[in-house]
């Protein structure tokens, strides 16, 4: 039986609980804006929340205020987002060279949309809440740190929280109940056919590796990825290393080191910098398992239903780890202090500045342990897919 409360929350009666309180929906909502910049993983965190909004307001259109990569990924995708409006460069919202006239033009255009509801899913609100309020939406919801500008309905921003659940808790403020807990993305048959020349038909399975991450400290050392790649190739798997153009050298290093460990029979290669986002999705869906750091491509693999082995620093695992273990495994780096200056790295992004030292937070993770999960998940994938 649903619990019901008589208390007031942010000026609205609390109806019940899901991830957090689910408040009374707003009336007459036809146009919704969702603010979520950042990388591909950040977008994936927001998808279940946007699906909840679409279910709660079925007559409303949802506009994502995001990045060019978000627009490229979601173009034509039959999901909750009706369109993507690319954010201007703005401090704390979209990093880059600020252009005040471009910002002014963006806000003028967005105010002309006359949004009924604006949802802030972009951090603690120091910069994102003023940005959201500049849209002049009728209603606003989001998170906020104590020093951030308040919205109509707000939740406290506590750094260590799973980001998918955080976003679902936010949209609960607008009366949206969760309908999914994991993002899902579709790959068309045409996209699958387009990447077929990259696949070796004689392979026993396909292992995809992504050795990159936006923060270099989240990158498992290249020799560790190479050891996993070499073992997979020795057992008959094709191994494709993926990444963007800026990660091509890193991907090439992993390939070279793997080939130095074992004769790969031509089964190890890199496609870093060679795929657009939809092509990357098709490769990920074709894989039997993916091995990656905490990165956007790992989240994309999860979204297309591919099993993953993720290598995480423990703090990132709290915020970004896959919830299930049938198809997803995790390996953790437990480092809590910088080995150079001794600063407590668990506080970074919460109430302390990041130190200048780049060191691998996950170096102690064993390649043998990672490959054991690769073997197990590959077997699971082959059983379920019939290959």
SVG drawing of the C-alpha trace seen along z (x, -y; Angstrom):
<svg xmlns="http://www.w3.org/2000/svg" viewBox="-4 -40 60 60">
<polyline fill="none" stroke="black" stroke-width="0.4" points="0.0,0.0 1.3,-3.5 2.2,-5.6 0.6,-9.1 1.8,-12.1 0.0,-15.2 3.2,-17.3 4.1,-20.0 7.2,-19.8 8.4,-22.9 5.0,-24.4 3.3,-21.2 1.6,-18.3 3.7,-15.1 1.7,-12.3 4.0,-9.3 7.6,-8.2 9.6,-6.7 13.2,-7.6 12.2,-10.6 9.0,-12.5 6.7,-12.6 4.8,-15.9 1.6,-17.0 2.1,-17.5 1.9,-21.1 -1.2,-22.0 -1.3,-22.9 2.2,-21.8 2.7,-21.6 6.4,-22.6 9.2,-21.2 12.9,-22.2 15.5,-20.0 19.0,-21.4 21.7,-18.7 25.0,-19.5 28.2,-17.5 29.3,-14.3 27.6,-11.3 27.4,-9.6 25.8,-12.7 23.1,-12.4 22.5,-8.8 22.0,-9.6 19.2,-11.9 17.3,-9.6 15.2,-7.7 14.2,-11.1 13.1,-12.4 11.1,-9.2 9.4,-9.8 8.6,-13.4 7.2,-12.1 5.0,-9.6 3.8,-12.2 3.1,-14.9 2.1,-12.9 0.8,-15.9 4.0,-17.9 7.0,-18.3 10.4,-17.9 13.3,-20.1 16.8,-19.0 19.2,-21.9 22.4,-20.0 25.5,-19.7 26.3,-19.0 27.1,-15.4 23.7,-15.0 22.1,-16.4 24.0,-14.0 23.2,-11.0 19.5,-11.7 18.7,-12.8 15.9,-10.6 15.9,-8.5 12.4,-7.5 12.7,-8.5 11.4,-11.1 13.3,-14.0 11.5,-15.8 14.4,-18.1 17.8,-19.3 18.7,-22.9 22.5,-23.3 23.7,-25.3 25.8,-28.3 29.2,-28.4 28.6,-29.4 30.7,-29.0 29.6,-26.1 27.0,-25.0 29.0,-24.4 32.8,-25.0 34.3,-27.0 35.1,-30.6 32.2,-32.6 30.2,-34.7 27.8,-37.1 25.9,-37.9 25.4,-34.2 24.1,-33.7 21.8,-36.7 20.4,-35.3 19.9,-31.9 17.9,-33.2 15.8,-35.4 15.0,-32.4 14.3,-30.1 12.1,-32.7 10.1,-32.8 9.4,-29.1 7.4,-30.0 8.3,-26.9 5.8,-25.8 8.4,-23.7 12.1,-23.9 14.1,-21.1 17.7,-21.5 19.6,-18.2 23.0,-19.8 24.8,-19.8 24.4,-21.7 23.0,-24.9 25.6,-27.5 25.7,-28.3 22.9,-26.1 20.1,-27.5 20.6,-31.1 20.9,-29.8 17.6,-27.9 15.8,-30.9 16.8,-33.0 14.5,-30.9 11.5,-32.5 9.7,-29.2 6.4,-29.1 7.7,-26.4 11.2,-25.3 12.6,-22.3 16.1,-21.0 18.9,-20.6 20.8,-23.2 23.7,-23.6 23.2,-26.0 24.8,-28.8 22.9,-28.3 19.9,-30.3 16.6,-28.6 14.1,-27.3 10.4,-26.8 10.9,-23.3 14.4,-22.2 16.3,-19.2 19.6,-19.5 22.5,-18.6 24.6,-16.0 27.7,-15.0 27.8,-11.3 24.5,-10.0 23.9,-7.8 23.3,-10.2 20.4,-8.3 18.6,-8.2 19.4,-11.9 17.7,-12.9 14.7,-10.7 14.4,-12.3 14.5,-15.8 11.6,-15.0 9.6,-13.6 9.4,-17.2 7.4,-17.8 5.1,-14.8 6.9,-12.4 7.2,-8.8 10.0,-6.5 9.1,-4.3 12.6,-3.0 15.9,-2.8 18.3,-2.4 18.6,-4.3 17.9,-2.5 19.1,-3.4 18.1,-1.8 20.4,-0.9 18.8,-0.6 19.5,2.3 21.1,-0.2 23.6,-1.2 24.4,2.4 24.9,3.1 27.2,0.1 29.7,1.3 29.6,5.0 32.9,4.6 34.7,3.9 33.7,7.3 35.5,10.6 33.0,13.4 35.4,16.1 35.7,14.6 34.4,16.5 33.2,13.3 33.7,9.5 35.3,7.6 35.3,3.8 37.7,1.8 37.6,-1.9 40.8,-3.0 39.9,-6.7 38.3,-9.0 37.9,-12.7 39.8,-12.8 43.2,-11.1 43.1,-9.8 40.1,-7.6 42.1,-5.8 43.2,-2.3 46.8,-2.0 47.2,-1.1 49.3,2.0 46.4,3.4 44.0,2.9 46.6,4.5 46.9,7.6 43.1,8.1 43.1,7.5 45.9,10.0 44.1,12.7 40.9,12.2 42.6,12.4 44.5,15.6 41.1,17.2 39.7,16.4 37.9,13.1 38.1,10.1 39.1,7.0 38.2,3.5 39.6,0.5 37.3,-2.5 37.6,-6.2 37.3,-9.6 40.0,-11.2 41.7,-12.6 42.1,-9.1 43.5,-7.6 47.1,-7.6 46.0,-5.9 44.1,-3.3 47.0,-2.6 49.3,-2.2 46.9,0.4 46.9,2.3 50.7,2.2 51.2,3.4 48.7,6.2 50.3,7.4 53.7,7.4 52.3,9.7 50.8,12.3 50.4,13.2 46.9,11.8 46.4,13.3 45.2,10.0 42.3,10.0 43.2,6.8 42.6,3.4 41.7,-0.2 38.8,-2.2 39.4,-5.2 38.5,-8.4 36.9,-6.4 33.3,-6.2 30.5,-8.7 28.3,-8.3 25.7,-6.2 28.4,-4.0 29.9,-3.6 26.5,-2.6 26.3,0.1 29.8,1.5 28.9,1.5 25.6,3.4 27.5,5.9 29.9,6.6 29.6,9.5 31.2,7.5 32.8,4.1 35.7,3.3 36.1,-0.4 36.8,-3.0 34.0,-5.2 33.3,-6.9 30.6,-7.8 31.1,-4.8 30.7,-2.4 27.3,-4.1 26.4,-3.8 27.2,-0.1 24.9,0.3 22.2,-1.6 22.2,0.7 22.1,3.8 25.8,5.0 27.4,6.5 30.2,4.3 33.2,4.7 33.8,1.2 36.9,0.1 36.0,-2.6 37.5,-4.8 35.2,-4.0 33.8,-7.6 32.8,-7.5 31.2,-4.1 28.8,-5.5 27.7,-8.1 27.9,-6.3 28.1,-2.6 25.8,-0.2 23.2,1.1 22.9,4.7 25.5,7.5 24.0,10.1 25.2,8.2 27.6,5.6 30.6,6.0 32.8,3.5 36.4,3.3 37.3,0.6 40.3,-1.5 40.1,-2.4 42.6,-5.3 41.5,-8.0 44.6,-10.3 46.9,-11.7 50.2,-9.8 52.1,-13.1 50.6,-15.7 48.3,-13.7 45.1,-15.6 41.9,-13.7 40.6,-13.0 37.2,-11.9 36.4,-15.6 37.1,-16.7 34.0,-18.1 32.3,-18.3 34.0,-20.8 37.6,-20.9 39.6,-21.8 41.3,-19.1 45.0,-18.8 47.3,-19.2 48.6,-15.6 47.5,-13.1 47.8,-9.6 45.8,-6.4 43.2,-5.9 42.6,-2.4 46.1,-1.1 45.8,1.7 42.9,3.3 44.1,6.8 43.9,7.5 43.4,11.2 40.4,10.4 39.0,8.1 39.5,10.8 37.8,13.4 34.6,11.2 35.1,10.8 35.1,14.6 32.0,15.0 30.0,12.2 31.0,13.3 29.6,16.7 26.4,15.2 26.2,13.0 26.8,15.9 24.2,17.9 21.5,15.2 22.4,14.0 23.0,17.4 26.6,16.4"/>
</svg>
